[in-house]
Structure formats: structure tokens, C-alpha cells
Amino acid sequence: MPLHRHLLHYSNAWIANQIYFITTCTYHRKQILANSIVANILIDEWKGALERHGWMVGRYVIMPDHVHFFCCFCSENNEQQTNNISNFMRQWKQWTSKRIIQANFTSPSKLGSPIWQKEYFDHLLRSVESYSEKWEYVQENPVRKKLVAKIEDWPWQGEIFDLRV
């Protein structure tokens, strides 16, 4: 039986103002994200990420068991050693997990713990075109999964900062 290899991350790479595309899933792919309580928690934490840790979040799609979002580190002091993508994702998962559990939107036994899988997928975008192309693909997720008929019908998608500038 082949060994499971962990995903490689760009923790040690540093390119100023580079946009990352992130995908992360709930633990055991539990379908707990696509509701207004959890979506508001995720969005609120993304909005606060710039002030707290220097990360700007652009476009996002919240699916029932995973999220996709774009982000970039934008702090003026460029503390890349303490604010790399791995640290940001670990902290973001901690913040959101704590708040989701505190919101107690369902019975804690149904929610379970942990909220997130340990791993996540990150991709360093290479051009403005790839941002647009990746967004178009991601935005179609709810339609491909037959959750809605049209993109604009999916309520848990949006943009916090325009990262294309």
C-alpha cells in the first residue's frame, strides 16, 4: 500500500504581494459550512486577517465541505518569517474553529472536532490572467455540484479585497 505524502507548501518561498489560491476541507468532509452562521464567521475572519496578520483575502467560495479563497500578504514591514502562508492557514483554522464551535449552530456531537483537515492546498498564482481563470473555475463549483442552476444563485461567494490591483 503506498504511503500518504503530505502536500508541499510554499512556506519558505517569498515573493512580495504574490497571490495564493487556497483550498481547504472540513474534517471527514463534514458538510457544515454552507449556512449563514458559519459563512458569516468565515467571512468575518477573512475581513479581519489584514489588520491582525497582514493578509488580504480576495475572492472566495464557501462550499458545504470546503472553501476556496485567494489571499496575499500585504504588510508594510514584510515579516515573511512569521507571516508565511502556513502560519496564516494554521491561525485562520484555529480562529474559525473556535468561533464555529462557540456559535453552537448545531449539536456539538454532530459538529464534532476538529473542524478542518490538517492539510490544505495552496497554489501560487503566476499572472493576473490565472487569477481570473482560477476564479471562473472556482465560481462554477456550486453549479457543477448541482447546488444551484446559476452562479449568481449561490449565496456564499464574494470578494473582500480586489487583489488584481
C-alpha positions in Angstrom: 0.0 0.0 0.0 1.5 3.4 -1.0 2.4 5.9 1.8 0.4 9.1 2.0 2.5 12.0 1.1 1.8 15.4 2.6 1.1 18.3 0.3 4.1 20.7 -0.2 3.5 24.3 0.7 5.4 27.5 -0.2 6.3 28.3 3.4 9.9 29.1 2.5 9.2 30.9 -0.8 8.8 34.6 -0.6 7.5 36.8 -3.4 6.1 40.2 -2.3 2.4 40.7 -3.0 2.0 37.3 -4.6 -1.5 35.9 -4.7 -2.1 32.4 -3.3 -5.1 30.2 -4.2 -6.2 28.2 -1.2 -8.5 25.2 -0.9 -9.2 23.6 2.5 -11.7 21.0 3.5 -13.6 20.2 6.7 -12.5 17.2 8.7 -14.0 14.0 7.1 -15.6 16.3 4.6 -18.5 17.1 7.0 -21.0 19.4 5.3 -21.2 22.2 7.9 -20.0 25.3 6.1 -22.7 26.4 3.7 -25.1 28.1 6.1 -25.4 31.8 7.1 -24.0 31.4 10.6 -20.7 29.6 9.5 -20.4 31.6 6.3 -20.5 34.9 8.3 -17.9 33.6 10.7 -15.5 32.7 7.8 -16.1 36.0 6.1 -15.6 38.0 9.3 -12.3 36.2 10.0 -11.2 36.9 6.4 -12.1 40.5 6.8 -10.0 40.8 10.0 -7.0 39.0 8.6 -5.4 42.1 7.2 -5.5 44.0 10.5 -4.5 41.1 12.6 -1.8 39.4 10.5 -1.2 41.4 7.3 -3.1 39.0 4.9 -5.7 40.3 2.5 -8.4 37.9 1.2 -9.8 38.5 -2.2 -12.5 36.3 -3.8 -13.9 33.3 -2.0 -16.5 30.5 -2.4 -17.8 28.6 0.6 -19.0 25.1 -0.3 -20.7 22.7 2.1 -17.5 20.8 3.0 -14.6 23.1 1.7 -13.6 26.6 0.9 -11.7 28.2 -1.9 -10.1 31.7 -1.5 -7.4 33.9 -2.8 -5.1 35.8 -0.5 -1.8 37.7 -0.4 0.5 39.0 2.4 0.4 42.8 2.3 2.1 44.0 5.5 4.4 47.0 5.0 7.1 45.5 7.3 7.2 42.2 5.3 7.6 39.9 8.2 7.8 36.9 5.9 9.3 34.6 8.5 6.4 34.9 10.9 3.6 35.5 8.4 4.0 32.8 5.8 1.1 31.0 4.3 1.4 28.0 6.6 1.2 30.2 9.7 -1.7 32.1 8.3 -3.6 29.0 7.5 -3.0 27.4 10.9 -4.1 30.6 12.7 -7.2 31.0 10.4 -8.3 27.4 11.1 -7.8 28.0 14.8 -9.9 31.2 14.8 -12.7 29.8 12.7 -12.8 26.5 14.6 -13.2 28.3 17.9 -15.9 30.6 16.7 -17.8 27.9 14.8 -17.8 25.7 18.0 -18.8 28.7 20.1 -21.7 29.6 17.7 -23.1 26.2 18.6 -25.3 26.2 15.5 -25.9 22.5 15.8 -25.5 19.9 18.5 -21.7 19.7 19.4 -21.9 15.9 18.9 -23.0 16.4 15.3 -20.4 19.1 14.7 -17.5 17.1 16.1 -13.9 18.1 16.4 -11.7 19.1 14.7 -13.5 21.3 12.2 -10.8 21.3 9.5 -8.5 18.8 7.9 -4.8 19.4 8.8 -3.8 19.8 5.2 -4.7 22.4 2.6 -3.9 23.0 -1.0 -2.1 26.2 -1.9 -1.1 27.4 -5.4 1.0 30.4 -6.1 -0.6 32.3 -9.0 1.6 33.4 -11.8 -0.3 36.1 -13.5 -3.4 38.3 -13.4 -4.9 36.0 -16.1 -4.5 33.0 -13.8 -6.4 34.8 -11.1 -9.3 35.4 -13.4 -9.2 31.9 -14.9 -9.0 30.2 -11.5 -11.8 32.4 -10.1 -14.1 31.5 -13.1 -13.4 27.8 -12.5 -14.0 28.0 -8.7 -17.1 30.2 -9.0 -18.7 27.4 -11.1 -18.3 24.8 -8.2 -21.8 25.2 -6.9 -23.2 24.8 -10.4 -21.1 21.7 -11.1 -22.2 20.2 -7.8 -25.8 20.9 -8.8 -26.4 23.0 -5.7 -27.7 25.9 -7.9 -28.6 26.4 -11.5 -26.7 29.7 -12.0 -23.5 31.1 -10.4 -25.3 34.2 -9.1 -27.7 32.0 -7.1 -25.0 30.7 -4.8 -25.2 32.9 -1.7 -21.8 32.0 -0.2 -19.3 33.6 -2.5 -17.9 37.1 -2.8 -14.9 39.3 -2.7 -13.4 41.1 0.3 -10.4 42.9 -1.4 -9.7 43.3 -5.0 -6.3 41.5 -5.3 -5.9 42.2 -9.0 -4.5 45.7 -8.4 
